[in-house]
C-alpha cells in the first residue's frame, strides 16, 4: 500500500511540470514573421515557451507547399519545421 501511494505521489509531481505558453512581445512577433517570410510562409499563431528556454513557436503557418508548425530559438533561427 505504501508503494502505491508513493507511485501516485511521484506521478502527480511529474505531471505538474508542464506550464502554459505565453504570448510573445510585439517585437518578437515581428522577428518571427521575418523568419517565416524567409521561408516564403506567413500567418499562424505565435507562442513563447515559459520554461526559460526562449523557444518560440509558430503554429498553423501557411506556406506554398502546405501548413506547418515552426520552432525558433531565442535568436529567431528555425530549430524545426513540422508539417501539420
C-alpha positions as CSV (number, residue, x, y, z in Angstrom):
1,X,0.0,0.0,0.0
2,X,2.9,2.4,0.8
3,X,4.4,1.7,-2.6
4,X,1.2,2.6,-4.4
5,X,0.8,5.9,-2.5
6,X,4.4,6.7,-3.3
7,X,3.9,5.9,-7.0
8,X,0.8,8.0,-7.2
9,X,2.5,10.9,-5.5
10,X,5.5,10.8,-7.8
11,X,3.2,10.6,-10.8
12,X,1.4,13.7,-9.7
13,X,4.7,15.6,-9.3
14,X,5.9,14.6,-12.7
15,X,2.6,15.7,-14.3
16,X,2.7,19.2,-12.9
17,X,6.0,20.2,-14.7
18,X,4.3,21.5,-17.8
19,X,3.5,25.2,-17.9
20,X,1.3,27.1,-20.2
21,X,2.9,29.1,-23.1
22,X,2.9,32.8,-23.1
23,X,2.3,35.4,-25.8
24,X,5.4,36.8,-27.4
25,X,6.0,40.6,-27.4
26,X,5.2,42.7,-30.4
27,X,8.9,42.9,-31.2
28,X,9.2,39.1,-31.0
29,X,6.2,38.6,-33.3
30,X,7.8,40.9,-35.9
31,X,11.0,38.9,-35.8
32,X,9.0,35.6,-36.0
33,X,7.2,36.9,-39.1
34,X,10.5,37.9,-40.7
35,X,11.9,34.4,-40.1
36,X,8.8,32.8,-41.6
37,X,8.9,35.2,-44.6
38,X,12.4,33.9,-45.4
39,X,10.8,30.5,-46.0
40,X,8.0,32.0,-48.1
41,X,5.5,31.5,-45.3
42,X,3.1,33.7,-43.3
43,X,0.3,33.7,-40.7
44,X,-0.2,31.3,-37.9
45,X,-0.4,31.7,-34.1
46,X,2.6,32.5,-32.0
47,X,3.6,31.4,-28.5
48,X,6.7,31.6,-26.3
49,X,7.6,28.7,-24.0
50,X,7.7,29.7,-20.4
51,X,10.3,27.1,-19.3
52,X,13.0,29.7,-19.7
53,X,14.3,28.1,-22.9
54,X,13.4,31.1,-25.0
55,X,11.9,28.8,-27.7
56,X,9.2,30.4,-29.8
57,X,6.5,28.6,-31.7
58,X,4.5,29.5,-34.8
59,X,1.6,27.1,-35.3
60,X,-0.5,26.6,-38.4
61,X,1.7,28.7,-40.6
62,X,0.7,28.8,-44.3
63,X,3.3,28.0,-46.9
64,X,3.0,27.3,-50.6
65,X,3.6,23.6,-50.0
66,X,1.1,23.3,-47.1
67,X,0.6,24.2,-43.5
68,X,3.5,23.8,-40.9
69,X,4.5,24.4,-37.3
70,X,7.8,26.2,-36.7
71,X,10.0,26.2,-33.6
72,X,12.5,29.0,-33.3
73,X,15.3,29.7,-30.9
74,X,15.8,32.9,-28.9
75,X,17.8,34.3,-31.9
76,X,14.9,33.6,-34.2
77,X,16.7,30.9,-36.0
78,X,14.5,28.0,-37.1
79,X,15.0,24.9,-35.0
80,X,12.3,22.6,-36.5
81,X,9.6,22.6,-39.1
82,X,6.9,20.0,-39.0
83,X,4.0,19.5,-41.4
84,X,0.5,19.8,-39.9
